[in-house]
Amino acid sequence: MQKILLSACLASPLAALAQTAATPANPPATKPSSAKPIVSSTVTPVVEVAAERPTNRIDRQVYDVKSDVSSTNGTAADALNNVPSVNVDPDGTVTLRGSTNVQILVDGKPSAMLQGENRGATLNAMQADDIESVEVINNPGAQFGNEAGGGPILNLVMRRNRKAGGYASLNANAGVAGRYNSAFSGSYNEGAWGVQGGVHVRHDGRNSTGDDERDSLDSRGNWVHSSQRSTGVGLNDMAGANTSVNYNASATDTYTASANVNARTNDQHATDHYINGATALLPLTDYVRATQRQGDARNFGWGTRYDHKGELPNETLKIDLRVSASENESDNHYANTYASGNLPDTRATQHNNSSIRIVDFTGDYERPLWGGSAKAGYKIATNTNDAETAYTDINPYTSLVTLNPARSNHYQLEETVVALYGSYQLRLNDDWGVLAGLRSEHTALDIHQYTSNVEASNNYLNFMPSLFATYKLSEASTLRFAYARRIRRPTASDLNPYVVYRDEFNVTSGNPQLKPTKTDSFELGYETKLMGLETNLRSYYRRDTDAIVDYRTLLANNVLLTTRRNGEGSHSSGLEFTMSGKLTPELTLNTSGNLMRMQQTSFNDQGLLTTRTANSLSGRVRLNYAYSAATQIQMALQMQGKMLSGQGYRSPNETFNLSVRQMLTPRLSMLATVTDLFNTNKMQTVVDSDTLRETNTRRFDGRVFYLGLSYRFGGPNKENSEQHEPRMGPPQGGPGGPGYGGPPPQG
């Protein structure tokens, strides 16, 4: 009966796991900048060179992050925090326009290290200096699948050097409390062959404190107060290496092979002080839990790719195979010490072992057709998620170790996706252009719940249309329209019904009855120049049907269970803007803002429909001041507005970062950075339901100072290149319509 019920309840597949990056029909040459260098007595630029800058494309916005002043000692999380409407909190949780349902790709492809519990740690370990640009795809087109949540996409386009000869850079940075990081990267191209790669090490982390105040309604209708005070301490070691080899077999055929490996420790010492108020059935308890965690995570990936240029203009064929995997292992040792003499001290251990393996095989063919550009492709992908937890209780009198079956579990999900898509892009005239597409996905799920010996399977077929249009109002102004339908399928942890122990106050479990969330998103954008600044204004509307939201309920002894349910629906709308450009020859402005209104409809504790709304204003301002050709100063203020979350909301927060780069010689520069200068960053969530009132606040040692050096080998001297400022908008020369844009991501 349980097998039949689980099979019937799993009425929604998980997301597909790979997609290919869109290729513009007619990528133009990048315009050279005409900005004049600032003369300094220390370092004097003598030659101006053209610098390539990303360009908005018909289905996405592209943001240049490689020239950010702090990129040489920052992380991928820092780089994403410089992108409009993107926020990455200290835990590595990513939101885009208030949605946590965000896919993160690397060069247009999914990676196991950026899924599940790996994502936050990976973003806080990956070098920002390895990233060329970030593509924001709020309305993914037909070429993109629905993996990892099926929501908007952040595509990390990694740096590549195709110029002949050798080039390398070495960065070394030291921070407070023993923090440090260092990275070496280089490339060499000669004739038909090219090789590039890099290695990096990092010792970093964020210590934290937590404060949880909870009032819950007991069975007799009385409010019971409980509290939790937490501290977490622990810096971790991270290291990684990557390489790729390119071979141009002919003028039309190129072969590429790549590989990467990353590893990190997962050690921490935590202390939690719990006070559980007395109820009608249970007395007050006051105790301290000490936790010692040790663990490791390992990620690897490899891939091959074949590119062929056909005889027709812009005719291309791409065949791509990617394999990636991640493994996470940790051991937690718990010791509870009770203030009351009536309860004995207890000990326990918890062993966690989880893994993700992705195999992604894709092909794309593009050619001119009927005056436009047609593109078609396929994907065959498998994703295997395996999670095993073993919780053991240790008898305080005999030290006998006993497996706790209520907190132990072994669960596996295997997903296979076969997808086909087609799109057609056409310039109707000098002003109008359109891009339309349709994607079909067949998903097969096999679920193995080894703990209870239950197996289930399911198969689904989904169709997702998309439409984009641009209208060129003038040489400097463009109007854009976008529509896309997406499917968000529950993840493996969303569906696993077993209870996962987090701490004495909190447990989580999945819900096998979850249905997929269908999302329809619309966007209207206007791009122009305003007072010499590149300006983008975008209005958007997103409607979710059967939205998956967090739901919290109290169990015995004041333990809070967090699971997920399908709400009746939700929608959000807003107005987003970006402005970038030079205010003066020395001062560059990058600013963005997002005014959003959210509404969620879900069932309350009594099973009645309730609707909650919230207005949110988020934004950031970044100023770059070129004091001289050798000295640059960057100031960045980020503000995140109020966000709805299940039965509650997350409070606003803000941070201020400061960076100074000083060129010491033409090849050697020094960088000083301070993150969260005023130590204001915190995460606060509030729940206010009929049976639960809770405020949870976490603070981090966000004010971290780094001082480092960067040295560049080979290639052009740094003083011979114009120092371009970081940008958060399209390049000089005006926004592009269909067929305009930079080169597609490679690899």
C-alpha positions in Angstrom: 0.0 0.0 0.0 2.8 2.4 0.8 4.5 1.8 -2.5 1.3 2.4 -4.4 0.6 5.6 -2.4 4.1 7.0 -2.9 3.9 6.2 -6.6 0.6 7.9 -7.0 1.7 11.0 -5.0 4.8 11.6 -7.0 2.8 13.4 -9.6 5.7 15.7 -10.6 9.2 15.0 -12.0 12.3 16.8 -11.0 13.9 19.3 -13.2 15.9 18.4 -16.3 19.6 18.9 -16.0 21.2 20.7 -18.9 20.8 23.3 -21.5 22.7 25.0 -24.2 23.5 28.7 -24.4 21.7 30.7 -27.0 23.7 31.9 -30.0 23.0 35.3 -31.6 22.3 35.3 -35.3 24.8 38.0 -36.2 27.3 38.9 -33.5 28.9 42.3 -34.4 32.3 43.5 -33.7 32.7 45.3 -30.4 33.1 49.1 -30.6 36.4 50.4 -29.2 36.2 52.7 -26.3 37.1 56.4 -26.8 37.8 57.2 -23.2 41.1 58.9 -22.5 43.5 57.5 -20.0 44.3 59.5 -16.9 48.0 60.5 -16.8 50.0 59.7 -13.7 53.6 60.4 -12.8 53.8 56.8 -11.4 52.4 54.8 -14.3 51.9 56.5 -17.7 49.6 54.8 -20.3 51.2 55.1 -23.7 48.9 53.1 -26.0 45.1 52.8 -26.1 43.6 49.5 -27.0 40.0 48.4 -27.7 38.5 46.4 -24.9 35.7 43.9 -25.5 32.6 44.4 -23.4 29.5 42.2 -23.1 26.4 43.2 -25.0 22.8 42.5 -24.1 21.2 39.9 -26.3 17.6 39.4 -27.3 16.9 36.9 -24.5 19.3 38.0 -21.7 21.2 40.8 -20.0 25.0 40.5 -19.9 27.1 42.1 -17.1 30.8 42.6 -17.1 32.4 41.5 -13.8 36.0 40.7 -14.9 37.1 44.3 -14.4 35.7 44.7 -10.9 38.4 46.2 -8.7 38.1 43.4 -6.0 38.0 40.5 -8.4 41.5 39.2 -7.7 40.7 38.2 -4.1 36.9 37.9 -4.3 34.7 34.9 -4.8 31.9 34.0 -7.3 29.4 35.1 -4.6 31.0 38.5 -4.5 30.8 38.8 -8.2 27.1 37.8 -8.3 26.4 40.4 -5.6 27.5 43.1 -8.1 24.8 42.0 -10.6 21.5 43.9 -10.6 18.6 42.2 -8.6 20.9 39.4 -7.5 21.6 38.8 -3.9 23.9 36.1 -2.3 23.7 35.9 1.5 26.6 34.7 3.7 25.3 31.1 3.5 25.5 31.2 -0.3 21.7 31.3 -0.9 21.0 33.1 -4.2 18.0 35.2 -5.0 17.0 36.9 -8.2 14.2 39.4 -8.1 13.2 37.9 -4.8 13.0 34.3 -6.1 15.2 31.6 -4.6 14.3 29.3 -7.5 17.4 30.2 -9.5 19.5 28.0 -11.8 23.3 28.6 -11.9 25.1 27.4 -15.0 28.8 27.4 -16.0 29.3 28.3 -19.7 25.7 27.4 -20.3 25.9 23.9 -18.7 24.8 22.5 -15.3 27.4 21.4 -12.8 27.0 19.1 -9.9 29.0 21.4 -7.7 26.4 24.1 -8.1 23.4 22.0 -7.0 22.0 21.0 -3.7 24.0 21.7 -0.6 27.1 22.3 -2.7 26.0 25.5 -4.2 26.6 27.9 -1.3 30.0 26.5 -0.4 31.1 26.4 -4.1 30.1 30.1 -4.7 32.0 31.1 -1.6 35.1 29.2 -2.9 35.2 29.8 -6.6 37.5 32.6 -7.7 35.8 35.7 -9.1 38.8 36.4 -11.2 38.0 33.3 -13.3 34.6 34.8 -14.4 34.4 36.8 -17.6 30.8 37.9 -17.4 27.4 37.0 -15.8 24.4 36.4 -18.1 21.0 37.1 -16.4 18.3 35.2 -18.1 15.0 36.0 -16.4 12.9 34.4 -19.1 14.8 31.4 -20.4 14.1 30.4 -24.0 13.6 27.1 -25.6 17.2 26.1 -25.5 17.2 26.1 -21.7 15.9 23.2 -19.7 14.1 23.1 -16.4 16.8 21.6 -14.2 17.7 22.7 -10.7 14.4 24.4 -10.1 13.4 25.5 -13.6 13.5 29.2 -12.7 15.5 32.2 -14.0 19.1 31.5 -14.9 22.5 33.0 -13.9 25.1 31.8 -16.4 28.7 32.2 -15.4 30.8 32.8 -18.5 34.4 31.8 -17.7 37.5 33.6 -18.9 39.3 32.3 -22.0 42.4 33.7 -23.8 42.6 32.8 -27.5 45.5 35.2 -28.3 48.8 33.7 -29.5 51.6 33.3 -27.0 51.6 32.9 -23.3 49.9 34.7 -20.4 49.7 34.1 -16.7 48.7 35.8 -13.4 49.4 35.1 -9.8 47.3 36.5 -6.9 48.1 36.2 -3.2 45.9 37.7 -0.4 46.0 37.6 3.3 43.1 38.5 5.6 42.2 38.8 9.3 41.9 35.8 11.6 44.3 33.7 9.5 42.3 34.0 6.3 44.2 33.7 3.0 43.7 32.8 -0.7 46.0 32.5 -3.7 45.4 31.6 -7.3 47.6 31.0 -10.4 46.1 30.9 -13.9 47.6 30.9 -17.4 47.2 30.1 -21.0 49.4 29.3 -24.0 48.3 29.3 -27.6 50.6 28.2 -30.5 49.4 27.3 -34.0 46.4 24.9 -33.9 46.9 24.1 -30.2 45.8 26.0 -27.1 45.9 25.2 -23.4 44.8 27.1 -20.3 44.2 26.3 -16.7 44.7 27.3 -13.1 45.0 26.3 -9.5 43.7 28.0 -6.3 43.7 27.6 -2.6 41.6 29.4 0.0 41.3 29.4 3.8 38.1 31.3 4.7 34.7 31.2 6.2 32.2 33.2 8.3 31.7 32.7 12.0 28.2 33.4 13.1 25.9 33.9 16.1 22.2 33.2 16.2 19.2 34.2 18.3 15.9 32.4 18.1 12.8 33.5 20.1 9.7 31.3 19.7 6.2 31.3 21.1 4.0 28.3 20.3 0.4 27.4 21.2 0.1 24.2 23.2 -2.8 21.8 23.3 -4.6 23.8 26.1 -4.4 27.1 24.2 -1.5 28.6 26.2 1.4 30.3 24.6 4.8 28.7 25.5 8.0 30.6 25.1 11.3 29.0 24.1 14.7 30.4 23.0 17.9 29.3 21.4 21.3 31.1 21.5 23.9 29.8 19.0 27.5 30.4 18.0 29.4 28.8 15.1 33.1 29.0 14.6 35.2 27.4 11.9 37.3 28.5 8.8 37.7 25.9 6.1 40.3 25.0 3.5 39.5 24.9 -0.2 41.6 24.0 -3.2 40.9 23.4 -6.9 42.4 23.0 -10.3 41.1 23.3 -13.9 42.4 22.9 -17.4 41.2 22.8 -21.0 42.9 22.0 -24.3 41.8 23.3 -27.7 42.7 21.9 -31.1 41.8 23.6 -34.3 41.9 20.6 -36.7 40.9 22.9 -39.6 39.4 26.2 -40.4 36.0 24.7 -39.7 36.5 22.1 -37.0 37.6 22.5 -33.4 37.9 20.0 -30.6 38.0 20.9 -26.9 38.6 18.8 -23.8 38.4 20.1 -20.2 38.6 18.9 -16.6 38.3 20.4 -13.1 38.6 19.2 -9.5 37.7 20.9 -6.3 37.9 19.9 -2.6 37.1 21.6 0.7 36.8 20.8 4.3 33.6 21.2 6.3 34.7 21.6 9.9 33.0 23.7 12.5 32.5 23.9 16.3 29.1 25.1 17.4 27.4 25.8 20.8 23.6 26.0 21.2 21.8 27.0 24.4 18.2 25.9 24.5 15.4 26.8 27.0 12.2 25.0 26.3 9.2 26.5 28.2 7.0 24.2 30.4 3.8 22.9 28.9 0.9 21.0 30.3 2.7 17.7 29.8 6.4 18.6 29.9 8.5 20.5 32.4 10.9 23.3 31.5 14.3 22.1 30.1 17.5 24.1 30.0 20.5 22.6 28.4 23.6 23.3 26.2 24.4 21.3 23.1 28.0 21.3 21.9 28.6 20.2 18.3 31.9 19.2 16.7 31.6 18.7 12.9 34.3 17.2 10.6 33.8 16.6 7.0 35.0 16.9 3.4 33.5 17.7 0.0 34.9 16.7 -3.4 33.8 17.8 -6.8 35.1 16.9 -10.2 34.1 17.3 -13.8 35.3 16.6 -17.3 34.0 17.3 -20.8 34.6 17.2 -24.5 33.2 19.3 -27.3 33.2 19.4 -31.1 32.5 22.6 -33.0 31.9 22.7 -36.8 31.4 25.7 -39.0 29.3 25.0 -42.1 29.5 26.4 -45.6 26.5 28.7 -45.1 26.9 32.0 -43.2 26.5 31.4 -39.4 25.9 27.7 -39.9 27.2 25.8 -36.9 27.1 22.4 -35.3 28.0 21.8 -31.7 28.2 18.4 -29.9 28.9 18.6 -26.2 29.4 15.9 -23.5 29.7 16.9 -19.8 30.2 14.7 -16.7 30.3 16.2 -13.2 30.0 14.8 -9.7 30.1 15.9 -6.1 30.5 14.0 -2.9 29.8 15.4 0.6 30.7 13.6 3.8 30.5 14.8 7.4 30.4 13.6 11.0 28.7 15.5 13.7 29.4 14.7 17.4 26.7 16.1 19.8 27.0 16.5 23.6 24.0 17.8 25.6 24.6 19.1 29.1 21.4 19.8 31.2 21.2 22.5 33.8 18.6 20.5 35.8 19.9 17.5 37.8 16.9 15.5 36.9 18.0 14.8 33.4 21.3 13.0 32.5 23.7 14.4 30.0 23.5 12.8 26.6 25.7 12.2 23.5 25.0 11.3 19.9 26.6 11.2 16.5 25.3 11.8 13.0 27.0 10.7 9.8 25.9 12.2 6.5 27.0 11.1 3.1 25.4 12.6 -0.1 26.4 12.6 -3.7 25.2 14.0 -7.1 26.3 12.7 -10.5 25.3 14.4 -13.8 25.9 13.2 -17.3 24.8 15.7 -19.9 25.0 15.1 -23.7 23.7 17.9 -26.0 23.8 18.9 -29.6 22.8 22.1 -31.4 22.6 22.9 -35.0 22.0 26.5 -36.4 21.7 27.7 -39.9 20.2 30.6 -41.9 16.6 29.9 -43.1 14.0 32.1 -44.9 15.9 35.3 -44.2 16.4 34.5 -40.5 18.2 32.0 -38.3 16.8 28.6 -37.3 18.2 26.6 -34.4 17.4 23.0 -33.2 18.9 20.8 -30.5 18.6 17.8 -28.3 19.6 16.8 -24.8 20.0 13.4 -23.1 20.9 13.8 -19.4 20.9 11.7 -16.3 21.0 12.9 -12.7 21.6 10.6 -9.7 21.1 12.0 -6.2 22.0 9.8 -3.2 21.6 10.8 0.4 22.4 8.6 3.4 22.1 9.6 7.1 23.0 7.4 10.1 22.1 8.8 13.6 23.3 7.0 16.7 22.4 7.6 20.3 25.1 7.0 23.0 23.9 5.7 26.3 25.1 8.1 29.0 25.6 5.2 31.6 27.0 2.4 29.5 28.4 4.3 26.4 26.5 1.8 24.3 25.9 3.0 20.7 22.5 2.5 19.2 21.2 3.4 15.8 18.2 5.7 15.9 15.9 4.6 13.1 13.7 7.7 13.3 16.7 9.9 12.4 18.4 7.6 9.9 17.6 7.2 6.3 19.0 6.2 2.8 17.3 7.7 -0.2 18.2 7.8 -3.9 16.6 9.5 -6.9 17.5 8.7 -10.5 16.3 11.1 -13.2 16.6 10.8 -17.0 15.7 13.6 -19.3 15.3 13.6 -23.1 14.6 17.0 -24.6 14.1 18.5 -28.1 13.8 22.1 -28.9 13.6 24.5 -31.9 13.8 28.2 -32.2 13.6 30.7 -35.1 15.1 34.3 -35.0 14.1 36.8 -37.7 14.8 40.5 -38.3 11.5 41.7 -39.8 13.0 45.0 -40.9 15.5 47.5 -39.6 13.5 48.1 -36.5 11.7 44.8 -35.6 13.1 41.5 -34.6 11.6 38.3 -33.1 12.8 35.1 -31.5 10.2 32.3 -30.9 10.9 28.8 -29.6 9.3 25.6 -28.2 10.9 23.0 -26.0 9.6 19.5 -25.1 11.0 17.5 -22.2 10.3 13.9 -21.3 11.4 13.1 -17.7 11.6 9.6 -16.1 12.0 9.3 -12.4 13.1 6.2 -10.4 12.9 6.6 -6.6 14.5 4.2 -4.1 13.7 4.6 -0.4 16.0 2.0 0.9 15.2 2.6 4.6 11.6 1.4 4.1 12.2 -0.7 1.0 9.9 1.4 -1.1 10.4 2.1 -4.8 8.4 4.3 -7.2 8.7 5.5 -10.7 7.0 8.1 -12.9 7.2 9.6 -16.5 6.2 13.0 -17.7 6.1 15.1 -20.9 6.1 18.9 -20.8 6.0 21.6 -23.5 7.4 25.1 -22.9 6.9 28.0 -25.4 8.8 31.3 -25.4 8.7 34.5 -27.4 11.0 37.5 -27.5 10.7 40.7 -29.6 12.7 43.9 -29.9 11.9 47.2 -31.5 14.6 49.8 -32.3 13.2 53.2 -31.4 16.3 55.1 -32.4 20.1 54.5 -32.7 20.4 54.7 -28.9 17.0 53.2 -27.7 15.5 49.8 -27.9 12.2 48.3 -26.7 12.2 44.6 -25.6 9.4 42.1 -24.9 9.8 38.6 -23.4 7.5 35.7 -22.4 8.4 32.3 -21.3 6.7 29.4 -19.5 8.7 27.3 -17.1 8.1 24.2 -14.9 9.6 23.9 -11.5 9.7 20.3 -10.4 10.4 19.3 -6.7 13.9 18.3 -6.0 15.1 15.1 -4.4 15.1 16.5 -0.9 11.6 18.1 -1.5 10.1 14.6 -2.2 11.9 12.5 0.5 9.3 12.1 3.3 11.8 11.1 6.0 12.6 13.5 8.8 16.1 15.0 8.7 17.5 16.2 12.0 19.0 19.7 12.0 19.2 20.5 15.7 17.2 20.1 18.9 14.7 22.7 17.8 14.4 22.1 14.1 13.9 19.1 11.7 12.9 19.0 8.0 11.2 16.6 5.7 10.1 16.4 2.1 6.6 15.9 0.8 6.0 13.2 -1.8 2.6 14.7 -2.7 4.2 17.9 -4.1 3.0 18.9 -7.6 5.1 20.9 -10.0 4.9 24.7 -10.1 4.0 26.2 -13.4 5.5 29.7 -14.0 4.4 32.2 -16.7 6.7 35.3 -16.8 6.4 38.5 -18.9 8.8 41.3 -19.3 8.8 44.7 -21.1 12.1 46.5 -21.2 13.4 49.9 -22.4 17.0 50.6 -23.1 18.4 54.0 -23.9 21.0 56.7 -22.9 20.0 59.2 -20.2 22.4 62.1 -19.5 25.1 60.1 -21.1 24.5 57.0 -18.9 23.5 53.6 -20.3 20.0 53.1 -18.8 17.7 50.0 -18.7 14.2 50.1 -17.4 12.3 46.8 -17.1 8.8 46.0 -15.9 7.9 42.3 -15.2 5.2 40.1 -14.0 5.5 36.5 -12.8 2.6 34.1 -12.0 3.2 30.8 -10.2 0.5 28.1 -10.1 0.8 25.5 -7.3 3.7 27.5 -5.9 6.0 25.3 -3.6 6.3 27.1 -0.2 7.8 26.3 3.2 5.3 25.1 5.8 6.1 24.9 9.5 4.3 22.9 12.2 5.2 22.1 15.8 5.8 18.5 16.9 6.2 17.2 20.5 8.6 19.0 22.9 8.6 22.2 20.9 10.4 20.7 17.9 9.6 22.7 14.7 9.1 20.6 11.5 9.7 22.5 8.2 8.3 20.8 5.1 6.9 22.0 1.8 3.5 22.3 0.4 1.8 23.5 -2.8 0.2 26.9 -2.1 -2.8 28.0 -4.0 -0.6 30.3 -6.1 1.6 33.4 -6.0 2.6 36.2 -8.2 5.1 39.1 -8.2 5.5 42.2 -10.3 8.0 45.0 -10.3 10.0 47.7 -11.9 13.8 47.2 -12.3 16.3 49.8 -13.5 20.1 50.0 -14.1 22.3 53.0 -14.9 26.0 52.9 -15.7 28.5 55.3 -17.2 31.0 58.0 -16.4 29.8 60.9 -14.3 33.2 62.6 -14.8 36.4 61.4 -16.4 37.5 60.0 -13.1 34.2 58.8 -11.6 32.1 55.9 -12.9 28.7 55.1 -11.6 26.9 51.7 -11.6 23.5 51.6 -9.9 20.4 49.4 -10.0 17.1 49.1 -8.2 14.2 46.8 -8.0 10.7 47.8 -6.7 8.7 44.7 -6.3 5.3 43.6 -5.0 4.8 40.0 -3.9 1.6 38.1 -3.1 1.3 34.5 -1.8 -1.9 32.5 -1.3 -1.6 29.3 0.8 -3.5 27.3 3.5 -3.1 28.3 7.1 -3.1 26.0 10.2 -6.9 25.6 10.0 -6.8 24.6 6.3 -8.2 28.0 5.2 -6.9 30.0 2.3 -4.9 33.1 3.3 -3.2 35.8 1.2 -0.2 37.7 2.2 1.4 40.6 0.3 4.7 42.5 0.7 6.3 45.5 -1.0 10.0 45.4 -1.4 12.7 47.9 -2.5 16.2 46.6 -3.2 19.1 48.3 -4.8 22.8 48.8 -5.1 25.2 51.7 -5.9 28.8 51.2 -6.9 31.2 54.1 -7.5 34.6 53.7 -9.0 37.0 56.7 -8.6 40.2 56.8 -10.6 42.4 58.9 -8.3 45.2 58.5 -10.9 46.1 56.0 -13.5 47.7 53.9 -10.8 45.1 54.2 -8.0 41.4 53.1 -8.1 38.9 53.3 -5.3 35.6 51.4 -5.3 32.7 51.8 -2.9 29.7 49.5 -3.1 26.4 49.7 -1.1 23.9 46.8 -1.4 20.4 46.8 0.1 18.1 43.8 0.0 14.4 44.4 0.7 11.7 42.4 2.5 10.9 39.0 1.0 8.0 36.6 1.7 9.0 33.1 2.7 6.3 30.5 3.3 4.4 31.5 6.5 6.7 34.4 7.2 9.1 36.8 5.7 12.8 37.8 5.6 13.7 41.2 6.9 15.7 43.8 4.8 19.5 44.0 5.2 22.3 46.0 3.8 26.1 45.9 3.4 28.9 48.3 2.4 32.2 47.2 0.8 35.3 49.2 0.1 38.2 48.3 -2.3 41.4 50.1 -3.2 43.8 49.0 -6.0 47.3 50.5 -6.3 49.6 49.7 -9.3 53.1 49.4 -8.0 54.8 48.5 -11.3 53.4 47.9 -14.8 52.8 44.3 -13.9 52.4 44.3 -10.1 49.4 45.7 -8.2 48.3 45.8 -4.6 44.6 45.4 -3.5 43.0 46.2 -0.2 39.4 45.3 0.5 37.0 45.5 3.4 33.7 43.6 3.2 30.7 44.7 5.2 32.6 47.7 6.6 29.9 48.7 9.1 29.2 45.1 10.1 25.5 45.4 9.4 24.8 42.2 7.4 22.4 39.9 9.1 19.7 37.3 8.2 16.4 37.6 10.0 13.3 35.6 9.3 9.9 36.2 11.0 7.0 33.7 11.2 3.6 34.8 12.5 0.9 32.1 12.2 -2.1 31.1 14.3 0.0 28.6 16.3 3.6 29.9 15.9 5.4 33.2 16.4 9.1 33.2 15.8 11.9 35.6 15.1 15.3 34.1 14.0 18.3 36.3 13.7 21.7 35.3 12.5 24.7 37.6 12.4 28.1 37.0 10.8 31.6 38.4 11.2 31.0 40.1 7.9 33.7 42.8 8.4 36.7 41.1 6.9 39.8 42.9 5.7 42.1 41.5 2.9 45.4 42.8 1.6 46.9 41.2 -1.5 49.2 41.4 -4.5 48.6 40.5 -8.1 51.4 39.9 -10.7 50.9 39.3 -14.4 53.3 37.4 -16.7 53.5 37.7 -20.4 50.9 39.3 -22.6 50.6 43.1 -22.9 51.9 45.3 -20.1 49.1 46.5 -17.9 50.1 50.1 -18.3 49.5 49.7 -22.1 45.9 48.9 -21.6 43.1 51.3 -20.7 41.8 50.5 -17.2 38.1 50.0 -17.8 35.6 50.4 -14.9 33.2 47.6 -13.9 29.8 48.0 -15.6 26.3 46.8 -14.9 24.7 47.5 -18.2 25.2 47.2 -22.0 28.3 48.6 -23.6 28.9 52.0 -25.1 27.3 52.2 -28.5 23.8 51.5 -27.5 21.7 48.4 -26.9 21.3 45.8 -29.6 18.2 44.1 -31.0 17.9 40.7 -32.6 21.2 39.5 -34.0 23.2 42.0 -31.9 25.4 40.8 -29.1 28.7 39.3 -28.1 29.9 35.8 -28.9 28.1 32.9 -27.3 29.6 31.1 -24.3 32.2 28.5 -25.3 32.6 25.1 -23.7 
